[in-house]
Amino acid sequence: MSVSKYMLLYRQDEQSQSRLLDQESGDIRQDPGVPNSVIRTWHISFDLIKRNRPQAAELISLMAMLDRQGIPEFLLNVRFSNPLDLEDATGSLGEISLITIEKSGKIFGMHRLVQLATRKWIERYVDRKLWWGEAFKTISKAFPNGSYTNWKTCETLSPHALQVLTYGLESSQSMLDRPSLLYNMAWYNRIQGRYEVAKAESQESVTLRKDILPNNDMRIYESVEVLALVLSSQGKYADTEAMNRQALEIGEKVLGKTHPDTLTNVHHLASLLQNRHEDKEATILYQRACSGYKLSLGPEHLTTKACVKQYFALLDSLEKAKQMKLYSAAC
């Protein structure tokens, strides 16, 4: 919608102008940085957009529930599957400066006052929780796990994920989406060295998944495993051991005792116990992990070789300790 067309509709829509000029605008008016003229113009703008460009109205409603800066095109494409629809909507909003568009055309944003006014408009005339839910669903679908290839995406989406996590949603879908989002965020933040953040996220993910999922659900196993890794990174080895044993118990039930992921838990627990000088149990667990890896992955697999190397290092240290005792006794 061009500026000239917008102004024409603005002048013609006397009924809307009259209604909006007389209307109380609630909390927006309480902000000293928001002139009344801005409020009136925005409400008229939104009415016109909703009437003439419904997809643009949906877009700005979604954007208003995210962090107002650095909104990537690929995130909006999650909800607007047709690129032409998204291009038309962003173009309409950009023409009248309700959103900002970077030169690349791939990153969008909005002014603080526009975001505030949009949120208040939605709260008064639409359904705030509806758009909270849409924003949460969009972020949950877009936010990947924390593996190396996804770091840039995780970095870009993190401010928006933090924003939607503040919304109090209680639908069955949001109760499933929230721990999944927290799990992926915890994975990423642990890799980035933000251990306290990752700990809080993974703990909440574990708690929520245990509350809503069956005890043998694989997603509980995933959350417990990430929490164990976070605790290990923090040097909290007693807590790490407890989480590793819990993950191992779930893994054995869900995946089976010889599944590579279950064996990875065995391997992690063996390594942890070795570091804590609990050598007897560590030896038994290394034996189990090494023999299991050889059968499931093959003797030449890198994971198998790494496990065998650690096992031999433990045996070597135990043998040296034994020789030292014999030497000391002889002297």
N, C-alpha and C positions, 0 to 999 in steps of 0.2 A: 504494500500500500504506500503510495507516494505521499510526501508531505502535503502537497497541494490537495490531494484527495482527502487526506486526514482533516485538513483545515476546513474543507467544504462540509464534511460530515459533522465536524465540530460545530460549525455555525448553524447547520440545519437542525441539529438535535437539541432544540430549545427545551423540550420537556426534561431531558436528562440533565441538562445544565441546571435548570431550576431546582430539580430534586437534589442534585449533588451540592449545589451552593448552600442549600438550607440544611443539609444533613450533618449530624454530628459525626465526627470521625474518630472518636474514642482516643485510644492511646497515641495515635499518630500526632494529634494536636499537642500532646503533652511534651513532645520532643521540640525544644526551642530551635533546633536546626532545620525544622521542616516548615516552611512557609505555607499558609493556607492555600495560596495559589497553586503550589505544587500538588497539594492533596486533591484539590478540585480538578486540576488538569489531568492528573494521573487517573482518577476514578472515571472521568469521561473517556480517557484514552482506553482504559481497560474495557469499558462497556462496548466501545466501538470495535475494539480488537476481537472481543468475544463474539460479537454479532457477525463481523465480516471475515475474520480470520480465526476460526475456532482452534485450528492446530497451533497457531501462534500463541493463543491464550493458554493452551495446554503446556506449551513449551516454557513460557515465562512462569507459569505456576510451578512447574517442576524445578526450574532453575532457582526460584526463590527459596526452595527448601534445601538447596545445597549451599556449600560455601560460595560466596558471591563472586570469587575470583578464580581464574584458572580452571574453568569448566571445559574439558576437552570434547571435541566433536565425537570421538569414539564412544564416550559415555552416553551422550544424547542419542546416538544411534541404537543403543540398547533398547530404548523405548520407541524411537521413531525408526522403524525398520526400513522405510522407504527413504533413501537419501534425498530424493527430490522434495518430499514433504518437509524434511528438516531444513533443506536449503531455502525453501519458500518461507518457512516460519521464521528462521533467523534473519532472512532478508527483510521481512516485514517489520520485525522488531528493531533491527538495526537502522532502518530508514528513519525512524522517529526517535532514535537514540535511547530506546528503553534498555537495550543491551549494547555492550561493546564487543567489537569483533577485531581480533588481532590481524595484522597484515597477512599472515599465513591463511587466515580464514578457518583455522582449526581449533582456536581457543576463544572462549567467550567469557564474558563477565557482566556484572551489573553494578550500578551505583548503589551505595548503601541506602539512600532514600527510596530508590525504586524497589529494592528488595523489601524494605520495611513496609512500604505502602502496599505492595503486592501481597505480602503475608497477611496484613490487616484486612485487605479486601477479601482474600480467600476465607479468613476466619469469620468475617461478617456475612458473606453472601454465598459461599460455596461450602466446602467441608475441609477443614484443616487436616483432619486425620487421613482423609482420602489422599491428599498430596504428600503428607508425611509417608504414608504407605507406598505411594508411587516412587518417591525418592529413595526410600529404603530398599525397595525391590530392585530398582535400577542399579544402585550401588552394589547390592549383594550379588547380582548377576555379573557385574563387570569386574569386581575386585578378585584378582587371581591369587594363587598361592605364592609363597615367598621365594620360589626358586629363582636362580640367577637371571634367567631370561625375562622374568617378570618385574625386576626391580624398578625399572623406569615407570611402568604402569602403576605399581604400588605407590611409588612416590607421588605421582600425579593425583591419584585418587584418595590418598590418605586424609587430606583436609575435608573432603566431602564425606568420607566414611565416618570421621569423628563427628561431623555435624549430624548425620542421620542417626547415629547411636544415641543422641540426646533425646530423641523423640520417644514418648511413652506409647508404644504400640503393643496391643494385646491380641491381635488376630492370630489364628493358628499358623498361618504362613509366616508371619513376622517372627513368631516364636521359633520356627525352624531356621529362618534366614539369619537371625541375630547370632546364634552360636557359630554358624558357618562363616559369617563375616569376621567375627572375632578370632576364629581359628586361623584364617588366612592372614589377618593383620598381625597376630602373635607370631606366626611363622616369619613374616617379613621383618618385624621389629626385633626379633631375636637375632636374625642374621645381621641386622644393622647395629647391633650392640646396645639397643634400648631395652635392657633386660627387665627393669621394673615395669615398664609399659607392657612388654610382652607377657610378663608374669600375670599381671592383672587381667589382661585379655584372655589368656589361656585358662586361667582359673575360672573366669566367668563362663567360658565356653564349655569347660568340663561340667560345671554345676548345672548349666541349662540343659545340656544334652543328657545328663543323668536323670534330670527331672522329667523329660518329655519322651525319651527314647527307651526301647527295651534294653535290658542289661547286656545283651549280646550284639548290640548294634555297632557296626564298624566305625561309625562316626565318633562314638565315645572313645574308642581305642585311639583314633587319630588325635583327638584333643588331649588325652592323657599323655600321649607320646611327646607332643610339642611341649607340654608343661614340664615333663621330665627333662627335656633338652634345655629349657630355660633355666631350670633349677641347677642343672649341671654347670651351665655357663656362669652362674652366680657363685659356684663353689659350695652350694648347699647340698652336700653329698648324702646326708641322711634322708632328706626330703626327696632327693633324686632317686635314691634306692627304693623308697616306698612307691614312687610313681612308676618306676621301671617294673617293679614286681606286679603292680596293678595292671600296667599295659601288657605285660607278659601273660598274665592270667586271662585277660580279655582276648588277646591274640590267639592263645591256644584254643579257646572255645570257639572263636569266630572263624579263624583261618586254618587252624590245625597246628599241631606241634612241629611239623616239618616245613611249613610255609616260610619262604625267605624273609618275609617281614617279621614273623615270629622269631626266627633265628637271629634277626637283627637285634631284637630286644634281649635275647639271650647273650649275644655278643656285647651289647652295651652294659648289661648287668655284670658280666664277667670282667670287663675292663674297669668298671667302677669298683668292684670288690678287690681287684688287684691293686688299685691305687690306695685302697683303705687297708691293704695288707691282710685281707681275709682270703688267704691263698688257697685253702682247701676247697672252698666252694667255687672260687674263681676257676680252679683247675677243672673241676667237673663241668662247669658251664662252658669253658673253652672247648673241652672235648666234644660236648654236644653241638656247639655251634660249628666247629670245624668239620665234623663228620656230616652234619646236616647240609652245610654249604656245598661240600664235595658232591653230595647226591643230587641236590636241587639245582645248583649253579654250575657244577663241574670243578675239577681241581685247579684249572688254569684261570678261573675267573678272578678278577682283581679283588673282589670282596673276600673270596676264599683265601687267597694268598695273604691278604692283610690280617685276617683272623689267625691263620696258621703262624704268621710271623710274631704276632703278639703272644700267642700260646707258647711258642718256643722261647720267647724272651722271658716269660714267667718261669718256665721249666729251668732255663739257664740260671736265672737268679736264685731259684730254690736250690739248685745243685751247688752253686757257689756258696750259698749260706750253709749248706750241709757240710761242705769241705772246710769252711771256716770254723764250724763248731768242732769238727774232728781235730783240726789243727790246734785249736785252743785247748781242747781236752788233753792232747798229747804234750802240750807245753806245760 
